[in-house]
Amino acid sequence: MTGRRSDCYHHRLMMTFVPLREITGQAILAGRLPGQALRPLLERPLSGAGEQPVVVLDFSGIDYITASYFLAAFTWLWEREVIPVIANASPEVREEVELALRAANLKALFGIVSDGRLSEVTPFNLEGIEAETYDKVRRLGTATASELHSLDRTIQPNAWSNRLALLYRYRLLRRESVGRQLAYSVCER
């Protein structure tokens, strides 16, 4: 790999932007072993990124990625206290990333980075009540189980709490304590 520079990482308000083309120096990311070699380059800067940071994997300039590369390089992020977002993925890259996510049974967020801002964030691999809960939080920006219960009294606060906690475990929402409650928010807020 060429172009390994520690100043490639851009930290902004609990968001870390990772420009993959700049870091790897390559437009084609293929193979498990090269994917494993990328991981340490990502771990170092992310270790000081703060609590529950959003890690924006910027695929601008990446023409192709194999599922084996993606799994080796990035799935460890879902085991950490971070929210990974796949940004600026071309249709070809997105197709292969989706294949890898399905194989690993992972949920993910896709978005667009432009002018240093994350937008158009959408969840991938969510269905039914999980997708409905995510959409409710997205509309509100931040929500607690009690707030969601006040909007839909057919679902008890405990059930809302479980749904929110599940989306947090999937690494789709941020979470913070607000008094005695947990507040969940979408990453682009």
N, C-alpha and C positions, 0 to 999 in steps of 0.2 A: 504494500500500500504506500502511496505517496501522499504528500500534502497533509501530514499529521501535524496539526498545530493546535496547541492548547487554547489559543485565542479564537478559535473557530466557534466556540460555544458562547452563546449570547444568553445571559441570565436577565430576566425582566419580570419583576413582580411575581415571584413564585413560578415563573415559566422559564424553562431552559430550552432554547432553540438549538437543534442539532442539525447543521447543514451537512448531510451525508456525502454529497458530491465533493464538497470542500475537504472533508475529513478523509475520505477514502481516495480521492483523486481519480475515481473510476466512475464510468457511466453504467457499467454492467457489474452487478453484485451477484456472484454465483459461487455455490459450494459451501458445505458445512465448515470446513477448516478455515477459509477466509472469514466466514461469519464469526467463528469463535475468536479469531484474532482481533476483530473489531470490539468485542465486548470490553476488554480492559481499557480501551481508549474512551469508552463511554462511562465506565464506572468511576474513574478518577474525578472528572468534573462534576458528576452527579452526586458524589459523596458530600459535597458542600452546598448543594442546591437548596437546602432548607427543608421544611416539613411539608409533606404532600405536594411536591412541585408537579406542575404539568410539564411533561417532557415531550416537546414537539419534534418529532422525527421528520425533518424536511427532506422530501424525496425530489425536490427540484433538481433537474439535470440527471436524474437516474433514469436510464432507458429501460432497464430490465433488472429484476431481482428473482432469484429462485426461492422456492419455499424453504429449502434446506438452509440457505443463507439467512433468511429472515428468522427462522426458528432458532438457529445457533446464535445469532447476533442480538436478538431482541426479546425473546420470551421471558427472560429473567426479570424484565421490567415489571411484569404482572405479579411477580412475587415480592416486590418492594412497595414501599409507601409512596408511589408516584402514580401519576395518571398519564399513560402514554397516548399520544395523539399522532396518527399517521397523516402527514400533511403533503399537499401538492403532488400526490401520486398520479401518474398518468394512468389511463385505463388499463394498459398492459401490466404495469406495476401493481395497481390495485387488485387486479384479478389474481395475481400470484400471491399477494399478501392475504387476500381473503381465503384462498386455498389453505395457506399455512395456518391462519387463525382457526378455520374450521377443523383442521387436523389436530390442533392443540386444544380445541374446545374453549377458545378464548373469545371474549367480547372485546370490542375496540371502538375507538372514536376515530373518524376520518374528518379532516378539515382542510381549510385553505389558509396559507400564510401569505399576506401581502402587506408590504410596508411595515413589517415587524408586528403585525396584529394577526391574531388567530380568529377566524370567522367560519361560518357555514359548517359548524361542527355537527356531525350526525353519527349516531351509534350504528354499529354493525353487529349483526348476529343476535339482535334482540327481538323478541316476539311477545305477543299477548300482554299480560299484565306488567311485565318488565318494561316493554316499550311504552305502554300507557303511563306508567309511573315516571319514567324518564321524561316524557313529553310534558307532564304536569310540572315537574321541577324546572324544566327548561323555560316554560311559560312564566313561572314565578321568579326564576333566577336563583332563589334560595328558598328552602322549605323545610319545615319540621313535620314530624308525623302528626302532631296536633293541628297544624295548619292544613295539611292535606285532609285530615278528618273533618275539619270545619267546611271544606269544599265538597266532600262526599261522605256523608254520614252513614252510608251503607257499608262502609269499610271501617273497622275499628282502628283506633290509634296503634294498637300493637301490630296489627297486620301491615299498616303503613310503615311502621318502624322496621319490620322485617324486610319489606320490599326495598326500602331505602338502604338498609344495611347490605342487602344483596347487591344492589347497584354499586355500592362503595367497594365491596369485595371484588366485583368485576373490574374495578378501576375505571369507572365511568363518572363518578361524582366525587367531589371533595367533601370532607366532613370536619366540623368543628363543634366544640362544646359552647353552648350559649345558655348560661345558667345551668339548669338541670336537664336541659334538652340537647339533642344533637341536631344541628342544622346541616343540611346537605345542599350543595350548589353545583351548578354546571361549571365546567372549566373555563369557558370563554368569558365569564363575568369578572 
